[in-house]
Amino acid sequence: MAAQLAALGLEPSAPCLHLPTAAARAVIKGGVNIHAAAYALPDWAVGAEVLVVDDDRRIVLGVATFGESLTYDETSWAADAPFHKGGAWPGAPRHGWVVASA
């Protein structure tokens, strides 16, 4: 991973978020405007450039900035479905990480 970081001009200590393969690709390639997650975006990641790591393959896919973290209930989840593409309401509180840039 150090070589990938160097190629991106980043330090080995750069902040990162590990996402499952499909989610990481969707964030980096613009497939979603909001990343659906089971937990809120960490405060340190709001507005910061972070490495998006494909957690399944352990490789850096790119850099993204997340603007804010949303908290969903069933109604707001359905309303934002075109943006997060997270499917049907999972029956438990969900969060959305707004992708500001990737």
C-alpha positions as CSV (number, residue, x, y, z in Angstrom):
1,M,0.0,0.0,0.0
2,A,3.0,2.3,0.6
3,A,3.7,2.4,-3.2
4,Q,0.1,3.3,-3.9
5,L,0.2,6.2,-1.4
6,A,3.5,7.5,-2.9
7,A,1.9,7.4,-6.4
8,L,-0.9,9.5,-5.1
9,G,1.6,11.9,-3.4
10,L,0.3,11.0,0.1
11,E,2.1,10.1,3.3
12,P,1.8,6.6,4.8
13,S,-0.1,8.2,7.7
14,A,-2.8,9.7,5.5
15,P,-6.3,9.2,7.0
16,C,-8.3,6.4,5.4
17,L,-11.7,4.8,5.5
18,H,-12.1,1.1,4.7
19,L,-15.2,0.3,2.6
20,P,-16.4,-3.0,1.1
21,T,-15.4,-3.3,-2.6
22,A,-18.7,-2.3,-4.2
23,A,-19.1,0.7,-1.9
24,A,-15.5,1.9,-2.3
25,R,-15.8,1.7,-6.1
26,A,-19.2,3.5,-6.1
27,V,-17.8,6.4,-4.0
28,I,-14.6,6.8,-6.1
29,K,-16.3,6.4,-9.5
30,G,-19.3,8.7,-8.7
31,G,-21.8,5.9,-8.6
32,V,-23.4,7.3,-5.4
33,N,-23.7,10.8,-4.0
34,I,-24.2,9.4,-0.5
35,H,-22.5,6.3,1.0
36,A,-25.0,4.3,3.1
37,A,-23.4,3.1,6.4
38,A,-24.4,1.5,9.6
39,Y,-22.6,4.2,11.6
40,A,-22.0,7.9,11.4
41,L,-19.0,9.3,9.5
42,P,-16.3,9.9,12.1
43,D,-15.9,13.6,13.0
44,W,-12.3,13.7,11.8
45,A,-13.3,12.7,8.3
46,V,-15.9,15.4,7.7
47,G,-14.4,17.8,5.2
48,A,-11.1,16.1,5.1
49,E,-9.5,14.3,2.1
50,V,-9.4,10.6,3.0
51,L,-8.1,7.6,1.3
52,V,-10.8,5.2,0.2
53,V,-9.5,1.7,0.8
54,D,-11.1,-1.4,-0.8
55,D,-11.3,-3.4,2.4
56,D,-11.8,-6.7,0.6
57,R,-8.6,-6.4,-1.5
58,R,-6.7,-4.0,0.8
59,I,-5.9,-1.5,-1.9
60,V,-6.3,2.2,-2.2
61,L,-8.9,3.1,-4.8
62,G,-8.6,6.9,-4.5
63,V,-9.2,10.0,-2.5
64,A,-12.6,11.4,-1.4
65,T,-14.0,14.2,0.7
66,F,-17.2,13.6,2.6
67,G,-19.2,16.7,3.4
68,E,-21.5,15.6,6.2
69,S,-23.1,12.6,7.9
70,L,-26.8,12.1,7.8
71,T,-29.0,10.1,10.1
72,Y,-31.8,8.2,8.4
73,D,-35.2,7.0,9.6
74,E,-37.4,4.9,7.2
75,T,-39.0,7.9,5.6
76,S,-35.8,9.9,4.9
77,W,-34.1,6.7,3.7
78,A,-36.7,6.2,1.0
79,A,-36.6,9.9,0.0
80,D,-32.8,9.7,-0.5
81,A,-32.8,6.3,-2.2
82,P,-31.7,7.7,-5.6
83,F,-28.6,9.1,-4.0
84,H,-27.4,6.3,-1.7
85,K,-28.8,3.3,-3.7
86,G,-28.9,1.3,-0.5
87,G,-32.0,-0.7,-1.4
88,A,-35.0,-1.2,0.9
89,W,-35.1,0.1,4.5
90,P,-32.9,-2.3,6.5
91,G,-35.1,-2.1,9.6
92,A,-32.4,-0.4,11.7
93,P,-31.1,3.2,11.9
94,R,-28.7,4.0,9.0
95,H,-26.4,6.8,8.2
96,G,-25.4,8.5,5.0
97,W,-22.0,10.0,4.2
98,V,-22.4,12.8,1.7
99,V,-19.7,12.5,-1.0
100,A,-18.5,16.1,-1.6
101,S,-15.8,15.0,-4.1
102,A,-13.9,12.0,-5.3
